[in-house]
Amino acid sequence: VGHHPPRTAYHVSNDRLLCWGDVVVRNRFTGKSLEVTTPGTVHVVFPGVDDHYTYRRVKLLVHNVIWGKLWAEVDGTTLVQNQKKGDYSIVQFLRKGWYGIY
């Protein structure tokens, strides 16, 4: 936990879930959108099945911050890995194209 840059730690637990990590927000304004990155690793543990997953957050893009309809999307690739068993998955979040709908 720190002040410059601001860093927040979190820890959540109950009978079925344990989650912890920290958040440092970095943002960049690109003219009409805001790009938010929160580097760091998230830990999620499911005690009942003895699984411990980790993943890194991807970018959040907030569009039309100045004018127009405000909307957000996530962009990037992350590795979700089970630290106990070695299983993993690579998840890729794609940006919306110029044409089409979600």
Contact map, one row per residue, 1 for C-alpha under 8 A:
111001111000000000000000000000000000000000000000000000000000000000000000000000000000000000000000000000
111111110000000000000000000000000000000000000000000000000000000000000000000000000000000000000000000000
111111100000000000000000000000000000000000000000000000000000000000000000000000000000000000000000000000
011111100000000000000000000000000000000000000000000000000000000000000000000000000000000000000000000000
011111100000000000000001000000000000000000000000000000000000000000000000000000000000000000000000000000
111111110000000000000001100000000000000000000000000000000000000000000000000000000000000000000000000000
111111111000000000000111100000000000000000000000000000000000000000000000000000000000000000000000000000
110001111100000000000111000000000000000000000000000000000000000000000000000000000000000000000000000000
100000111110000000011110000000000000000000000000000000000000000000000000000000000000000000000000000000
000000011111000000011100000000000000000000000000000000000000000000000000000000000000000000000000000000
000000001111100001111000000000000000000000000000000000000000000000000000000000000000000000000000000000
000000000111110011110000000000000000000000000000000000000000000000000000000000000000000000000000000000
000000000011111111100000000000000000000000000000000000000000000000000000000000000000000000000000000000
000000000001111111000000000000000000000000000000000000000000000000000000000000000000000000000000000000
000000000000111110000000000000000000000000000010000000000000000000000000000000000000000000000000000000
000000000000111111000000000000000000000000000111000000000000000000000000000000000000000000000000000000
000000000001111111100000000000000000000000011110000000000000000000000000000000000000000000000000000000
000000000011110111110000000000000000000000111110000000000000000000000000000000000000000000000000000000
000000000011100011111000000000000000000001111000000000000000000000000000000000000000000000000000000000
000000001111000001111100000000000000000001110000000000000000000000000000000000000000000000000000000000
000000001110000000111110000000000000000111100000000000000000000000000000000000000000000000000000000000
000000111100000000011111000000000000000111000000000000000000000000000000000000000000000000000000000000
000000111000000000001111100000000000011100000000000000000000000000000000000000000000000000000000000000
000011110000000000000111110000000000011100000000000000000000000000000000000000000000000000000000000000
000001100000000000000011111000000001111000000000000000000000000000000000000000000000000000000000000000
000000000000000000000001111100000001110000000000000000000000000000000000000000000000000000000000000000
000000000000000000000000111110000111100000000000000000000000000000000000000000000000000000000000000000
000000000000000000000000011111000111000000000000000000000000000000000000000000000000000000000000000000
000000000000000000000000001111111110000000000000000000000000000000000000000000000000000000000000000000
000000000000000000000000000111111110000000000000000000000000000000000000000000000000000000000000000000
000000000000000000000000000011111100000000000000000000000000000000000000000000000000000000000000000000
000000000000000000000000000011111100000000000000000000000000001111100000000000000000000000000000000000
000000000000000000000000000011111110000000000000000000000000111111000000000000000000000000000000000000
000000000000000000000000001111111111000000000000000000000000111010000000000000000000000000000000000000
000000000000000000000000001111001111100000000000000000000011110000000000000000000000000000000000000000
000000000000000000000000111100000111110000000000000000000011110000000000000000000000000000000000000000
000000000000000000000000111000000011111000000000000000001111000000000000000000000000000000000000000000
000000000000000000000011110000000001111100000000000000001110000000000000000000000000000000000000000000
000000000000000000000011100000000000111110000000000000011100000000000000000000000000000000000000000000
000000000000000000001111000000000000011111000000000000011000000000000000000000000000000000000000000000
000000000000000000001100000000000000001111100000000001111000000000000000000000000000000000000000000000
000000000000000000111100000000000000000111110000000001111000000000000000000000000000000000000000000000
000000000000000001111000000000000000000011111000000111100000000000000000000000000000000000000000000000
000000000000000011110000000000000000000001111100000111000000000000000000000000000000000000000000000000
000000000000000011100000000000000000000000111110011110000000000000000000000000000000000000000000000000
000000000000000111000000000000000000000000011111111100000000000000000000000000000000000000000000000000
000000000000001111000000000000000000000000001111111000000000000000000000000000000000000000000000000000
000000000000000100000000000000000000000000000111110000000000000000000000000000000000000000000000000000
000000000000000000000000000000000000000000000111111000000000000000000000000000000000000000000000000000
000000000000000000000000000000000000000000001111111100000000000000000000000000000001000000000000000000
000000000000000000000000000000000000000000001110111110000000000000000000000000000111100000000000000000
000000000000000000000000000000000000000000111100011111000000000000000000000000000111000000000000000000
000000000000000000000000000000000000000000111000001111100000000000000000000000011110000000000000000000
000000000000000000000000000000000000000011110000000111110000000000000000000000111110000000000000000000
000000000000000000000000000000000000000011100000000011111000000000000000000001111000000000000000000000
000000000000000000000000000000000000001111000000000001111100000000000000000001110000000000000000000000
000000000000000000000000000000000000111111000000000000111110000000000000000001000000000000000000000000
000000000000000000000000000000000000111000000000000000011111000000000000011111000000000000000000000000
000000000000000000000000000000000011110000000000000000001111100000000000011100000000000000000000000000
000000000000000000000000000000000011100000000000000000000111110000000001111000000000000000000000000000
000000000000000000000000000000001111000000000000000000000011111000000001111000000000000000000000000000
000000000000000000000000000000001111000000000000000000000001111110000111100000000000000000000000000000
000000000000000000000000000000011100000000000000000000000000111110000111000000000000000000000000000000
000000000000000000000000000000011000000000000000000000000000011111111110000000000000000000000000000000
000000000000000000000000000000011100000000000000000000000000011111110100000000000000000000000000000000
000000000000000000000000000000011000000000000000000000000000000111110000000000000000000000000000000000
000000000000000000000000000000010000000000000000000000000000000111111100000000000000000000000000000000
000000000000000000000000000000000000000000000000000000000000000111111100000000000000000000000000000000
000000000000000000000000000000000000000000000000000000000000000100111110000000000000000000000000000000
000000000000000000000000000000000000000000000000000000000000011110111111000000000000000000000000000000
000000000000000000000000000000000000000000000000000000000000011100001111100000000000000000000000000000
000000000000000000000000000000000000000000000000000000000001111000000111110000000000000000000000000000
000000000000000000000000000000000000000000000000000000000001110000000011111000000000000000000011000000
000000000000000000000000000000000000000000000000000000000111100000000001111100000000000000001110000000
000000000000000000000000000000000000000000000000000000000111100000000000111110000000000000011110000000
000000000000000000000000000000000000000000000000000000000110000000000000011111000000000000011100000000
000000000000000000000000000000000000000000000000000000000100000000000000001111100000000001111000000000
000000000000000000000000000000000000000000000000000000111100000000000000000111110000000001110000000000
000000000000000000000000000000000000000000000000000001110000000000000000000011111000000111100000000000
000000000000000000000000000000000000000000000000000011110000000000000000000001111100000111100000000000
000000000000000000000000000000000000000000000000000011100000000000000000000000111110011110000000000000
000000000000000000000000000000000000000000000000001111000000000000000000000000011111111100000000000000
000000000000000000000000000000000000000000000000001111000000000000000000000000001111111000000000000000
000000000000000000000000000000000000000000000000011100000000000000000000000000000111110000000000000000
000000000000000000000000000000000000000000000000001000000000000000000000000000000111111000000000000000
000000000000000000000000000000000000000000000000000000000000000000000000000000001111111100000000000000
000000000000000000000000000000000000000000000000000000000000000000000000000000001110111110000000000000
000000000000000000000000000000000000000000000000000000000000000000000000000000111100011111000000000000
000000000000000000000000000000000000000000000000000000000000000000000000000000111000001111100000000000
000000000000000000000000000000000000000000000000000000000000000000000000000011110000000111110000000000
000000000000000000000000000000000000000000000000000000000000000000000000000011110000000011111000000000
000000000000000000000000000000000000000000000000000000000000000000000000001111000000000001111100000000
000000000000000000000000000000000000000000000000000000000000000000000000011110000000000000111110000000
000000000000000000000000000000000000000000000000000000000000000000000000011100000000000000011111000000
000000000000000000000000000000000000000000000000000000000000000000000000111000000000000000001111100000
000000000000000000000000000000000000000000000000000000000000000000000000100000000000000000000111110011
000000000000000000000000000000000000000000000000000000000000000000000000000000000000000000000011111100
000000000000000000000000000000000000000000000000000000000000000000000000000000000000000000000001111100
000000000000000000000000000000000000000000000000000000000000000000000000000000000000000000000000111110
000000000000000000000000000000000000000000000000000000000000000000000000000000000000000000000000111111
000000000000000000000000000000000000000000000000000000000000000000000000000000000000000000000001001111
000000000000000000000000000000000000000000000000000000000000000000000000000000000000000000000001000111
